[in-house]
Amino acid sequence: MPKTVSGRDLSDVWTGRSSVAERDALFCYYVDDANLTPGAEWRGVRTKTWNYFRFLNGTKGLYDIAEDPLQMHNLFDTRSAVREQMESTLLSFMDRWNDELKPAPEYRHWFDEHRQVVGNVFGALGDPLKAPDWSML
């Protein structure tokens, strides 16, 4: 898999040749590529039971998705132990991906004039309509 692609190869699992343990958490992020409005950017981490996020503008949330799947009750202020664990997990993902939560205009180079993703934290991805560059393996 090229370094510019996030994820991992699960083809052996899909073909029944291997069973890979599920990840404990999933790293999620958002950059507003439509108008690159500062403050709309966020980073988050989700487990089977919890969803935690923080926006660049300071808004934070923690939801027990097992008990509150519609995420109606923000538990950020009342579940400090879970919040601290989720924040630690989020920071670990961000460190692993060399990611910073920056204002949207600083991500402008990730998108072309058609709003297609042409870059990420590793650099340029090339033309999204052409075959991938496998030389970065």
N, C-alpha and C positions, 0 to 999 in steps of 0.2 A: 504494500500500500504506500503510495507517495506520502511524504512528510506533510504535504499541504492538505491532506485529507484527515479529518478528525474521526476517530472511531477505532474499531478493531475488526479483524477478519473473523467472521462467524460462519464461514462456509462449511467448516467441518461439523458444526452443530446442526446446520440446516440439512446436511446430507446424512446425518445420523452417525458420523464417524467419531464424534467426541461430544462430551457434555462439558460446557464451560459454566462455572458458577456465575450467577447474575451479579451485576455490580451493586454495591451497597447504595450508591448515589449517582445521580446524573447531573452534570453541569449544564446549566442553561444560561443563555445571554441574549440580549436584544440591542441592536443598534438601529435607530430609526433611519432607514435608507430612503424614505420618501422625501422628507424635507430636512433631515438631519437637525432636528430640534434638540438643542441641549437640554438635559434634564430628563429626557424620556428613556435614556439608556439604563439598563439594569443587568444585574447578574443574580443568579440564583442556583440553588441546589435542591434536588428533590429525591426523596427516598420513598420506600413503599408506604410510609405512614406520615411523612412530613414534607411540607413545601416551605422553603425559606428564600427570601429575596431581599435585595436592597437596590434602590434607584440611586442614580447620581444626585438627584435632588434631595436625598436624605430620607425619603420614605422607605420604611422597612416592614416586612410582614413575615409571620410565622403561622402556618395553618396545619392543623391535624387533619390530613386528608382522609384518614381512615374513619374518623368520627364526624368530620365536617367536609364532605367531598365537594360541596359547592363553595367552600372557602368563604363563609359568611362571618366567621368569628376570628379576628386577628388575635393570636395569643402571644405576640411579640413581647409585651410587657409583663406577662404572667408566667411564662415558662422559661426562665433564665438558663437552666441547665441544658435544655434542648436547644435553645437559641445559641448558646456558646458552642455547643457541639456542631451545629449546622454552620455557624460562621467559620469555625475552624476548618470544616470540610470544604466550604466555599473558597477560603483563602488557599487551601492546598491545591484545589483545581486551578485557581487563577495563577498560582506560582508555577505549577506544572506546564501551563499553557503560555507562560510569560505574558499574562493578560493584566491590563489595568482598566479600571473603570474611568474612562475619559469622556469629555464632551463629544457629542456626535460629530461635529465638523472635523475632528481629528481622525475619523474613520472614513472620510470622503474618498480617500484613495482605494478603499476596498470595493468601490462600486464604479461601474462605467456609466456612460450617459444614458443607458437603457435600464439602469438600476439593477444590473446583473452583478453578482459578486465576482470580483476579479482579483481579490487579495484577502489575506488574513494575517494573523500574527507572525506567520512564517515568511510573508512576502507576497510577491505577485503570483497569481495562479494561472495567468495566461487567458486566452480566449475561452470563455465558457462554452462556446458552441463547437470547439475543436476537440479532438481526442486528447486525453490527459497526457501530460509530460511525465513519463515513467522514469526519467533519468534521475529523479530525486530519491529513488529507492535506497 
